Amino acid sequence: MIQIALLLFGAHFVRRHAYLLGIMGFLWLLAGLIIFVDAFDGVRYFPLTLFGVLLLIESVITLSVASSGIGAQKAVLYFKGGGFFLIALLILANATISNMLLAIILGMAYFVMGLLQMASAWVVRFPGWRAAFGFGLAKIAFALFMFGPYPSHYSATISVFIGVTLMMGGLVTLNVFLRARQLKEGTSVFDLFVPSDVLPKIRKSQLARPVSDNAPVQVQTEPLTVHVWTPEGSSKGAPVPRPVINRYIAAVDINGVISTGHAALEMLPDTYISLYPGTDIDRSPSEFFRILKATRENDVPGQFQPDYNTESQAWCPSNWQVRFNAYNPDGLLRFWQEYRQHEVYNLTYRNCSSSVTYALEAALDGALHDRASGSWQEVLRIMVMPELWIAAQIRKRATTMAWTPGLTLDYARALRAIVHPVSTPWFARLLRVSKASKISVSR
């Protein structure tokens, strides 16, 4: 989440305030360690009841604004709000059975996340999959620790969970701080955080367009458009009903043909990023799991489509479009100049969706520079936006599995909600919902 926020704030903001990341990461790590130790010393000082009340309020706010979400954002917000609401009630109950239920719920959440992360790392074999597999194994070990009653008989469940979560968050923030310190003149935030294996191995000094963070991002005359063909929307035959799989992975039609959808990015007048495999890929069910591996033997020659009109006329129009009016055209052109020199396609590692996602991040580098430089109140408002949390969760899932058109669509929608927020903020929408409820009750 912090990484996405820093990308949107831009290089100038990061260089000026990088030290705050170090302070914040250290405080999170220290607070997590204190809470974790406090859970087992026999006397608990952590204000558990106050935490439960705050979590209950947060869950009510999330559930109140969930109906305004777009697409999958609505389901994610309802799931988050409902889960937090249940956990808050169990915390406030503070009984032996409720503490045991909390241990089971939180342990199962970590167990499932760890199992999925290990499975995706083993199947996809993306760069760095061994580290991801190890982190998944650590999550399962922590889940098993949560299941066991020793040594606190479940009374320390929440304190342990919060302590470990804060310590992990502190370590992540300190890692971001160490990387942010490397941000020098002529380097963008996107260059700092983009995976090293995404772009060809050429020197940044060879780029014709240097970075300038003194020029804030302005509203452009032509919108930047993310085009998405979902697997269901691009299926030639009638797809077999599989709601989640069809939305985010692939659709199988009645003839057994697999469709994975497509994504492209367009910046007028002449920039169009749409990566296709240059040769046909066998997508039959018997070969599908083999080609999911992001290994070099599954690399095939790639080709970039010339423009949207040519592509849509040869195939079909995109069934979703997400438009941005404030973006960084120079950042996008720098990325595109480098990225297109490497015409290689890989179904999970370097596909149409990952190409569009990284191009979109390059285009949004510094998109909130003016807002972040205006006041700390605006920075805090951006940091607590639900869409930022949603974008971070989508990105985390995609980078440990694979970017798909469905994930790219949801990610683009979440980023657009941050860059182009609705005129009515979430707290105003909450007040409107509460007033409407009062009126309906009085009637």
C-alpha positions in Angstrom: 0.0 0.0 0.0 2.8 2.4 0.9 4.6 1.6 -2.4 1.5 2.5 -4.5 1.1 5.7 -2.5 4.7 6.7 -3.0 4.4 6.0 -6.7 1.4 8.4 -6.9 3.1 11.0 -4.8 6.1 11.1 -7.0 9.9 11.3 -6.7 10.1 14.9 -5.3 7.8 14.0 -2.4 9.7 10.7 -1.7 13.1 12.4 -1.6 11.9 15.1 0.8 10.1 12.8 3.2 11.9 9.4 2.9 13.2 9.7 6.5 9.6 9.6 7.7 9.3 6.1 6.3 12.3 5.0 8.4 10.8 6.5 11.6 7.3 5.0 10.9 8.8 1.5 10.1 10.9 1.5 13.3 7.9 2.6 15.4 5.7 -0.1 13.9 8.3 -2.7 14.5 8.9 -1.6 18.1 5.1 -1.4 18.8 4.6 -4.9 17.3 7.4 -6.3 19.4 6.0 -4.7 22.6 2.4 -6.0 21.9 3.7 -9.5 21.1 5.8 -9.7 24.3 2.9 -8.2 26.3 0.7 -11.1 25.2 2.7 -13.7 27.1 3.9 -11.9 30.3 0.8 -12.7 32.3 -0.4 -9.1 32.5 -1.9 -7.5 29.4 -1.6 -3.8 28.9 -2.9 -3.7 25.4 -6.3 -1.9 25.3 -8.2 -4.8 23.7 -11.7 -3.4 24.3 -10.8 -0.1 22.8 -9.3 -1.9 19.8 -12.5 -3.9 19.4 -14.6 -0.7 19.5 -12.4 1.0 16.9 -12.5 -2.1 14.7 -16.3 -2.2 15.0 -16.6 1.4 13.9 -14.2 0.8 10.9 -16.3 -2.3 9.9 -19.5 -0.2 10.0 -17.9 2.5 7.9 -16.7 0.0 5.3 -20.1 -1.7 5.1 -21.8 1.6 4.7 -19.7 2.7 1.7 -19.3 -0.7 0.1 -22.4 -0.2 -2.0 -20.7 2.7 -3.9 -17.9 0.4 -5.0 -17.4 -0.5 -8.7 -17.3 -4.1 -9.9 -15.3 -6.4 -7.6 -14.5 -3.5 -5.3 -18.0 -3.8 -3.9 -17.6 -7.5 -3.0 -14.1 -6.9 -1.5 -15.4 -4.1 0.7 -18.4 -6.2 1.8 -16.1 -9.1 2.6 -13.7 -6.9 4.5 -16.4 -5.1 6.4 -18.2 -8.3 7.3 -15.1 -10.0 8.5 -14.0 -7.1 10.6 -17.5 -6.8 12.1 -17.4 -10.5 13.2 -13.9 -10.2 14.6 -14.8 -7.0 16.5 -17.8 -8.7 18.1 -15.7 -11.7 19.2 -13.1 -9.3 20.6 -15.7 -7.4 22.6 -17.2 -10.7 23.9 -13.8 -11.6 25.4 -14.8 -15.1 26.4 -12.9 -18.3 26.2 -15.1 -19.6 23.3 -14.8 -16.3 21.4 -11.0 -16.2 21.8 -10.8 -19.8 20.5 -13.0 -18.8 17.5 -10.8 -15.9 16.8 -7.7 -18.2 16.8 -9.5 -20.5 14.4 -10.7 -17.7 12.1 -7.4 -15.8 11.9 -5.4 -19.0 11.8 -7.5 -20.3 8.9 -7.0 -17.0 7.1 -3.3 -17.3 7.3 -3.3 -21.0 6.5 -5.3 -20.5 3.3 -3.2 -17.4 2.2 0.0 -19.4 2.8 -1.3 -22.5 1.0 -2.4 -20.4 -2.0 0.9 -18.5 -2.1 2.9 -21.7 -2.0 0.7 -23.3 -4.7 0.9 -20.4 -7.0 4.6 -20.0 -6.5 5.1 -23.7 -7.3 2.9 -23.8 -10.3 3.8 -20.4 -11.9 7.5 -20.3 -11.0 7.7 -16.5 -11.4 11.1 -14.8 -10.6 11.6 -14.9 -6.9 9.1 -17.8 -6.5 11.4 -19.6 -3.9 11.2 -16.6 -1.6 7.4 -16.4 -2.1 7.2 -20.1 -1.4 9.1 -19.6 1.8 6.9 -16.8 3.0 3.9 -19.0 2.3 5.4 -21.7 4.4 6.0 -19.2 7.2 2.3 -18.1 7.1 1.2 -21.8 7.5 3.6 -22.1 10.4 2.1 -19.0 12.0 -1.4 -20.4 11.4 -0.5 -23.6 13.2 0.9 -21.6 16.1 -2.4 -19.6 16.3 -4.4 -22.9 16.4 -2.6 -24.2 19.4 -3.7 -23.1 22.9 -0.1 -23.0 24.3 1.0 -21.0 26.1 -1.9 -18.5 26.6 -4.9 -20.7 26.1 -6.2 -18.4 23.3 -6.4 -15.3 25.6 -3.4 -13.7 23.7 -4.8 -14.4 20.2 -5.5 -10.8 19.2 -2.4 -9.4 20.8 -0.2 -12.0 19.0 -1.9 -11.4 15.7 -1.6 -7.6 16.0 2.0 -7.8 17.2 3.1 -10.0 14.3 1.1 -7.9 11.8 2.8 -4.7 13.0 6.2 -6.2 13.0 5.8 -7.5 9.4 4.4 -4.1 8.4 7.4 -2.4 10.1 9.9 -4.6 8.2 8.1 -3.9 4.9 8.1 -0.2 5.6 11.8 -0.2 6.5 12.6 -2.1 3.3 10.7 0.6 1.3 12.7 3.2 3.2 16.0 1.7 2.3 15.0 1.6 -1.3 13.6 5.1 -1.2 17.0 6.3 0.0 18.4 5.2 -3.3 16.1 7.6 -5.2 18.5 10.1 -6.8 18.1 12.9 -9.3 17.0 11.5 -12.6 15.4 8.4 -11.2 11.6 8.0 -10.9 9.7 6.1 -8.2 8.6 3.7 -10.9 12.2 2.9 -11.8 12.9 2.3 -8.2 10.1 -0.2 -7.5 9.5 -1.9 -10.9 10.9 -5.5 -10.8 14.3 -5.6 -12.5 13.2 -8.4 -14.8 10.3 -6.5 -16.3 12.4 -4.2 -18.5 15.3 -5.1 -20.9 18.8 -4.9 -19.4 19.8 -1.5 -20.8 21.2 1.6 -19.0 18.7 4.2 -17.9 21.1 6.8 -19.3 20.4 5.6 -22.8 16.8 6.8 -22.5 16.0 9.9 -24.6 13.5 11.3 -22.0 15.1 12.0 -18.6 13.1 12.2 -15.5 12.0 15.6 -14.2 10.1 15.8 -11.0 9.9 19.5 -11.0 7.1 19.5 -13.5 3.9 18.4 -11.8 1.4 16.1 -13.6 -1.3 18.2 -15.3 -4.7 17.2 -16.7 -4.2 16.1 -20.3 -6.3 17.1 -23.2 -6.6 13.4 -24.3 -7.5 10.7 -21.8 -5.3 7.7 -21.1 -7.5 4.6 -21.8 -7.0 1.1 -20.4 -8.9 -1.4 -22.6 -9.9 -4.8 -21.2 -11.4 -7.8 -23.0 -12.5 -10.1 -20.2 -12.3 -13.9 -20.7 -16.1 -14.2 -21.0 -16.4 -11.2 -23.2 -13.8 -12.4 -25.7 -14.9 -16.1 -25.7 -15.9 -17.2 -29.2 -18.5 -19.7 -27.9 -20.9 -19.6 -25.0 -18.7 -19.9 -21.9 -19.4 -22.5 -19.2 -20.7 -20.6 -16.1 -17.8 -20.3 -13.6 -18.2 -16.8 -12.2 -14.9 -16.2 -10.3 -12.7 -18.4 -12.7 -14.3 -16.8 -15.8 -13.7 -13.3 -14.3 -10.1 -13.6 -13.2 -8.4 -16.6 -14.8 -9.9 -18.0 -18.0 -13.2 -18.9 -19.6 -13.9 -22.3 -21.2 -16.6 -22.3 -23.9 -18.9 -25.2 -24.7 -16.3 -26.5 -27.2 -13.6 -26.8 -24.6 -11.6 -23.8 -25.9 -9.9 -21.6 -23.3 -10.1 -17.8 -23.5 -7.8 -15.8 -21.2 -9.0 -12.3 -22.4 -6.8 -9.4 -23.3 -5.7 -5.9 -22.1 -4.3 -2.9 -23.9 -3.4 0.7 -23.0 -3.9 3.7 -25.4 -2.5 7.2 -25.2 -3.4 9.3 -28.1 -2.2 10.2 -30.7 0.2 7.3 -31.4 1.0 5.3 -28.3 -0.6 1.9 -28.0 0.6 -1.0 -25.8 -0.9 -4.3 -26.7 1.3 -7.4 -26.5 0.3 -10.6 -28.3 2.1 -13.9 -28.7 3.8 -14.0 -32.1 3.1 -17.7 -32.5 0.1 -19.7 -31.5 0.1 -21.1 -27.9 -1.5 -24.4 -27.3 -4.2 -23.6 -24.7 -5.8 -26.9 -24.6 -6.7 -28.2 -21.0 -3.9 -30.8 -21.2 -1.2 -28.2 -21.9 -2.6 -25.3 -19.9 -0.8 -26.1 -16.6 2.5 -26.5 -18.4 2.4 -23.1 -20.1 1.4 -21.5 -16.8 5.0 -21.7 -15.7 6.9 -18.3 -16.0 10.0 -20.1 -17.1 12.2 -19.3 -20.2 11.1 -22.4 -22.0 7.6 -21.0 -22.2 8.8 -17.7 -23.7 7.6 -17.2 -27.3 8.2 -14.3 -29.7 5.8 -11.5 -29.1 4.3 -8.8 -31.2 2.8 -5.4 -30.4 -0.4 -4.4 -32.1 -0.3 -1.1 -34.0 -3.4 0.7 -32.7 -6.8 0.0 -31.1 -8.8 0.5 -34.3 -6.8 -2.2 -36.1 -7.0 -4.6 -33.2 -10.7 -4.1 -32.5 -11.7 -4.5 -36.1 -9.6 -7.7 -36.5 -11.1 -9.1 -33.3 -13.8 -7.3 -31.3 -14.1 -4.1 -29.3 -13.0 -4.1 -25.7 -15.9 -4.6 -23.3 -14.4 -2.4 -20.6 -12.6 0.9 -20.7 -11.0 2.8 -17.7 -9.9 6.4 -18.5 -7.5 8.7 -16.8 -7.3 12.5 -17.4 -4.4 13.2 -15.1 -1.3 11.2 -15.9 2.4 11.5 -16.7 2.9 11.1 -20.5 6.7 11.4 -20.3 6.8 8.6 -17.7 4.8 6.3 -20.0 6.9 7.1 -23.0 10.1 6.3 -21.1 8.7 3.0 -20.1 7.4 2.2 -23.6 10.6 3.2 -25.3 12.5 0.6 -23.2 9.8 -2.1 -22.9 9.1 -2.5 -26.6 12.7 -3.4 -27.4 12.1 -6.8 -25.8 9.5 -8.5 -27.9 9.0 -11.6 -25.8 5.6 -13.1 -24.6 5.1 -15.3 -21.6 1.5 -16.3 -20.6 2.0 -15.6 -16.9 5.2 -13.6 -16.6 5.2 -11.2 -19.5 1.7 -11.0 -21.0 -0.7 -8.4 -22.2 -2.1 -7.7 -18.7 1.3 -7.3 -17.0 2.4 -5.0 -19.8 -0.6 -2.8 -19.4 -0.3 -2.7 -15.6 3.3 -1.7 -15.5 2.7 0.9 -18.3 -0.2 2.3 -16.2 2.0 2.6 -13.1 4.7 4.4 -15.2 2.0 6.8 -16.4 0.7 7.5 -12.9 4.2 8.1 -11.4 3.7 11.5 -9.6 0.0 11.8 -10.6 -0.8 13.1 -7.0 2.2 15.3 -6.7 0.2 18.5 -6.4 -2.2 17.1 -3.9 0.5 15.5 -1.7 2.6 18.6 -1.7 -0.4 20.8 -0.7 -0.9 19.5 2.9 -0.4 16.6 5.2 -4.1 16.4 5.6 -4.5 15.5 2.0 -1.7 12.9 2.3 -3.5 11.2 5.2 -6.8 11.4 3.4 -5.3 9.5 0.5 -3.6 6.9 2.8 -7.0 6.0 4.4 -8.9 5.7 1.1 -10.4 2.2 0.8 -9.4 2.1 -2.9 -5.7 2.3 -1.9 -6.1 -0.8 0.3 -8.0 -2.6 -2.5 -5.3 -1.7 -5.1 -2.6 -3.0 -2.8 -4.4 -6.3 -2.2 -4.9 -6.8 -6.0 -1.3 -6.0 -6.7 -0.1 -8.4 -4.0 -2.2 -11.3 -5.4 -1.2 -10.6 -9.0 2.6 -10.4 -8.4 2.5 -13.7 -6.6 0.4 -15.4 -9.3 0.0 -13.6 -12.6 -1.6 -10.5 -13.9 -4.9 -11.3 -15.8 -7.3 -9.0 -17.6 -9.7 -9.2 -14.7 -7.1 -8.2 -12.1 -5.8 -5.4 -14.4 -9.4 -4.1 -14.8 -10.0 -4.0 -11.0 -6.5 -2.5 -10.4 -7.1 0.2 -13.0 -10.5 1.0 -11.4 -9.0 1.3 -7.9 -6.2 3.6 -9.1 -8.7 5.7 -11.0 -10.8 6.1 -7.9 -7.7 7.4 -6.1 -6.5 9.7 -8.9 -10.0 10.9 -9.8 -11.9 10.7 -6.5 -15.6 11.1 -6.4 -16.9 14.5 -5.3 -18.5 13.0 -2.2 -15.9 11.4 0.2 -16.6 8.2 2.1 -17.4 10.0 5.4 -20.0 12.2 3.7 -21.5 9.2 2.1 -21.7 7.5 5.6 -23.5 10.5 7.0 -25.9 10.5 4.1 -26.6 6.8 4.7 -27.1 7.3 8.4 -29.5 10.2 7.8 -31.5 8.1 5.3 -31.7 5.3 7.9 -33.0 7.7 10.5 -35.7 9.1 8.1 -36.8 5.6 7.2 -37.1 4.5 10.9 -39.1 7.6 11.8 -41.6 6.9 9.1 
